[in-house]
Amino acid sequence: QVQLVESGGGLVQAGGSLRLSCAGSGRTFRGYAMGWFRQAPGKEREFVAAINWSGGSTYYADPMKGRFIISRDNAKNTVYLQMNGLKPEDTAVYYCAADKAPAQTMGVPGHDMAYWGKGTLVTVSS
């Protein structure tokens, strides 16, 4: 079992930045690829970014490329999502998730993850 707890959400103005953190505990954290997903009100959950177990490979949904950066610190059992140039359409609950599957598969529609956090709310005002 892997427990995931997100933090770092909040209210920010358009153009601002936030860094989300996801602390993992339980089974060996470094054995899992990690992903960030988000769900806006009235919309389906969507893929944001993923990182492989070592942190050497990262993947992003197209709208996030150049604005968001995913990283991890396996010594701290933590994965991060640095979000820059935030837009009102980035408003959503952000979830981190863990899975043994390759990180590059996490953006495939319909792919589910083995473990999920409860989410942290990000609100971007215009």
Helices and strands as residue ranges (DSSP letters): E 2-7, E 10-13, E 18-26, G 29-31, E 33-39, E 46-51, E 58-60, G 62-64, E 68-73, G 74-76, E 78-83, G 88-90, E 92-99, G 103-105, E 115-116, E 120-125
